Amino acid sequence: MKFKISVLSFFLFFCSLTWINAQVPTPSTTVTEAGETTEEDEDKYVPLNDIVEKRLTKERRVLPYQPQREADIFWEKRVWRVIDVREKMNKRFVYPKRYFFDILMEGVMDGTLTAYGINDEDDFTETLSKDEAAQLVSEVDTFVSFDPETYEETIEVAYNDLNPEDIRRYRIKEIWFFDEETSTLQVRILGIAPLKEEYDDQGNFLYELPMFWIYYPDARESLAREIAFNENNDASPMTWHDIFEMRFFSSYIYKESNVYDRRLQDIPGLQGVDLLLESEKIRLSIFNFEHDVWEF
């Protein structure tokens, strides 16, 4: 009996050693350019920077929009908004660990998002290639340098990559409409565009232009897997799809559909505070429309 117990104990001990050895990564030998040999682990251990590995956001899927009948759209209004990241509510757009602009550019470069040009304004008809999109974030400057010994003049080229902190505002194109079937006022975002500021040689501000447009309905799936900072609960991060769908951002209207197809700032006599008051007037008109529909 004792012999059987000792054999069984030895067998279990041998199995445990075998299992432990299987868990330890086997070092591999590599040769550097200098001829030195170094040992590296095939499976490098990376500590988990959290309590558990969170996969719910990465595996998240979004439901497609509910099919909408044209006959059920009783009323609609197109408006264009501006999101200023310098406002307190919009600080998550410039979260240092993950800028919203970096999310858009990475999506464009890996093919998950499509960038549309601004030559057609915001009709989403001109598709930009990856090279064309990359040129928008990388400027080429040339300067002349002199050799201190030979005094020879040479022209050198420098590539300046765009700093995501320089993207301070975004444009949003959306449609508000009243659905007769559900008797509700709804909104759908159509496009998102980062704005780039242009300066002269003296550093004076000239104007700002959209770099490209992203068609939001096609970007919902990607944005639903991108985490946005949630200051209220780190255990329940929000996604950028949640931010836009729940309207969890601050913005103001700079244009509405009109017969002149002009922005508010192009209207004679509107400057400064008057622009914000006119923007608020448009917002209230949309809100009052739903209220007037139900007024008896």
For each residue, the residues with C-beta under 8 A, 3 or more apart:
1: 4 5
2: 5 6
3: 6 7
4: 1 7 8
5: 1 2 8 9
6: 2 3 9 10
7: 3 4 10 11
8: 4 5 11 12
9: 5 6 12 13
10: 6 7 13 14
11: 7 8 14 15
12: 8 9 15 16
13: 9 10 16 17
14: 10 11 17 18
15: 11 12 18 19
16: 12 13 19 20
17: 13 14 20 21
18: 14 15 21 22
19: 15 16 22 23
20: 16 17 23 24
21: 17 18 24
22: 18 19
23: 19 20
24: 20 21
25: 41 42 43 44 45
26: 41 42
27: 39 40 41 42
28: 39 40 41 42
29: 37 38 39
30: 37 38 39 40
31: 35 36 37 38
32: 35 36 37 38
33:
34:
35: 31 32
36: 31 32
37: 29 30 31 32
38: 29 30 31 32
39: 27 28 29 30
40: 27 28 30 44
41: 25 26 27 28 44 45
42: 25 26 27 28
43: 25
44: 25 40 41
45: 25 41
46:
47:
48: 52 53
49:
50: 53 54
51:
52: 48
53: 48 50
54: 50 57 58 237
55: 58 59
56: 59 60
57: 54 60 225 227 237 239
58: 54 55 225
59: 55 56
60: 56 57 224 225 239
61: 221 224
62: 220 221 224 241
63:
64:
65: 68 188 217
66:
67:
68: 65 72 73 179
69: 72 73 181
70: 73
71:
72: 68 69 179 180 181
73: 68 69 70 76 177 178 179 180
74: 177 178 179 180
75: 177 178 289
76: 73 175 176 177 178
77: 175 176 177 256 257 286
78: 173 174 175 176 256 257
79: 174 175 176 253 255 256 257 282 286
80: 122 171 172 173 174 253 254 255 256 263
81: 171 172 173 174 251 252 253 254
82: 169 170 171 172 195 251 252 254
83: 90 93 169 170 171 172 249 250 251
84: 87 90 168 169 250 251
85: 90 91 93 94 167 168 169 170
86: 90 168
87: 84 90 91 250
88: 91 250
89: 248 249 250
90: 83 84 85 86 87 93 249 250
91: 85 87 88 94 95
92: 95 100 228 229 243
93: 83 85 90 99 100 101 170 249
94: 85 91 99 100 164 165
95: 91 92 98 99 100 228 229
96: 99
97:
98: 95 102 103 226 227 229
99: 93 94 95 96 102 103 164 165 167
100: 92 93 94 95 103 104 170 240
101: 93 104 105 164 167 194
102: 98 99 105 106 164
103: 98 99 100 106 107 223 226 240
104: 100 101 107 108 113 192 194 214
105: 101 102 108 109 133 137
106: 102 103 109 110
107: 103 104 110 112 113 214 219 222
108: 104 105 111 113 114 115 128 130 133 212 214
109: 105 106 130 133 134
110: 106 107
111: 108 130
112: 107 222
113: 104 107 108 214 218 219 222
114: 108 127 214 215 218
115: 108 127 128 132 133 212 213 214
116: 120 124 125 126 127 128 191 212 213 214 215
117: 120 126 127 128 132 212 213
118: 121 122 193 209 210 211 212 213
119: 126
120: 116 117 123 124 125 126
121: 118
122: 80 118 173 190 191 193 210 213
123: 120
124: 116 120 190 191 213 215
125: 116 120
126: 116 117 119 120
127: 114 115 116 117
128: 108 115 116 117 132 133 212
129: 132 133
130: 108 109 111 133 134
131: 134 135
132: 115 117 128 129 135 136
133: 105 108 109 115 128 129 130 136 137 212
134: 109 130 131 137 138
135: 131 132 138
136: 132 133 162 196 211 212
137: 105 133 134 161 162 211
138: 134 135 159 160 161 162
139: 159 160 162
140: 157 158 159 160
141: 157 158 159 160
142: 155 156 157 158
143: 155 156 158
144: 153 154 155 156
145: 153 154 155 156
146: 151 152 153 154
147: 150 151 152 154
148: 151
149:
150: 147
151: 146 147 148
152: 146 147
153: 144 145 146
154: 144 145 146 147
155: 142 143 144 145
156: 142 143 144 145
157: 140 141 142
158: 140 141 142 143
159: 138 139 140 141
160: 138 139 140 141
161: 137 138
162: 136 137 138 139 166 167 196
163: 166
164: 94 99 101 102 167
165: 94 99
166: 162 163 196 197
167: 85 99 101 162 164 170 194 195 196
168: 84 85 86 195 197
169: 82 83 84 85 194 195 208
170: 82 83 85 93 100 167 192 193 194 195
171: 80 81 82 83 191 192 193 195 210
172: 80 81 82 83 189 191 192 251
173: 78 80 81 122 189 190 191 192 193 213
174: 78 79 80 81 187 188 189 190
175: 76 77 78 79 187 188 190
176: 76 77 78 79 185 186 187 286
177: 73 74 75 76 77 185 186 187 188
178: 73 74 75 76 184 185 186 289 290 293
179: 68 72 73 74 182 183 184 185 186
180: 72 73 74 183
181: 69 72
182: 179 186
183: 179 180 293
184: 178 179
185: 176 177 178 179 286 289 290
186: 176 177 178 179 182
187: 174 175 176 177 247
188: 65 174 175 177 217
189: 172 173 174 192 216 244
190: 122 124 173 174 175 215 216 217
191: 116 122 124 171 172 173 213 214 215 216
192: 104 170 171 172 173 189 213 214 216 219
193: 118 122 170 171 173 210 211 212 213 214
194: 101 104 167 169 170 210 211 212
195: 82 167 168 169 170 171 208 209 210 211
196: 136 162 166 167 208 209 210 211
197: 166 168 205 207 208
198: 205 206 207 208 209
199: 203 204 205 206
200: 203 204 206
201:
202:
203: 199 200
204: 199 200
205: 197 198 199
206: 198 199 200
207: 197 198
208: 169 195 196 197 198
209: 118 195 196 198
210: 118 122 171 193 194 195 196 213
211: 118 136 137 193 194 195 196
212: 108 115 116 117 118 128 133 136 193 194
213: 115 116 117 118 122 124 173 191 192 193 210
214: 104 107 108 113 114 115 116 191 192 193 219
215: 114 116 124 190 191 218 219
216: 189 190 191 192 219 220 244
217: 65 188 190 220
218: 113 114 215 221
219: 107 113 192 214 215 216 222 223
220: 62 216 217 223 224 241
221: 61 62 218 224 225
222: 107 112 113 219 225 226
223: 103 219 220 226 239 240 241 244
224: 60 61 62 220 221 239 240 241 242
225: 57 58 60 221 222 239
226: 98 103 222 223 239 240 241
227: 57 98 237 238 239
228: 92 95 237 238 239 240 242 243
229: 92 95 98 237 238
230: 233 234 236 237 238
231:
232:
233: 230 236
234: 230 237
235:
236: 230 233
237: 54 57 227 228 229 230 234
238: 227 228 229 230 242 243 248
239: 57 60 223 224 225 226 227 228 242 243
240: 100 103 223 224 226 228 243 244
241: 62 220 223 224 226 244 245
242: 224 228 238 239 245 246 248
243: 92 228 238 239 240 246 248 249
244: 189 216 223 240 241 247 248 249
245: 241 242
246: 242 243
247: 187 244
248: 89 238 242 243 244
249: 83 89 90 93 243 244
250: 83 84 87 88 89 90
251: 81 82 83 84 172
252: 81 82 276 279 280
253: 79 80 81 256 264 279 282 283
254: 80 81 82 263 264 265 275 279
255: 79 80 258 262 263 264
256: 77 78 79 80 253 282
257: 77 78 79
258: 255 261 262
259:
260: 266
261: 258
262: 255 258 266 267
263: 80 254 255 266 267
264: 253 254 255 267 270 275 278 279
265: 254 270 271 275
266: 260 262 263
267: 262 263 264 270 278
268:
269: 274
270: 264 265 267 274 275 278
271: 265 274 275
272: 275
273: 276 277
274: 269 270 271 277 278
275: 254 264 265 270 271 272 278 279
276: 252 273 279 280
277: 273 274 280 281
278: 264 267 270 274 275 281 282
279: 252 253 254 264 275 276 282 283
280: 252 276 277 283 284
281: 277 278 284 285
282: 79 253 256 278 279 285 286
283: 253 279 280 286 287
284: 280 281 287 288
285: 281 282 288 289
286: 77 79 176 185 282 283 289 290
287: 283 284 290 291
288: 284 285 291 292
289: 75 178 185 285 286 292 293
290: 178 185 286 287 293 294
291: 287 288 294 295
292: 288 289 295
293: 178 183 289 290
294: 290 291
295: 291 292
296:
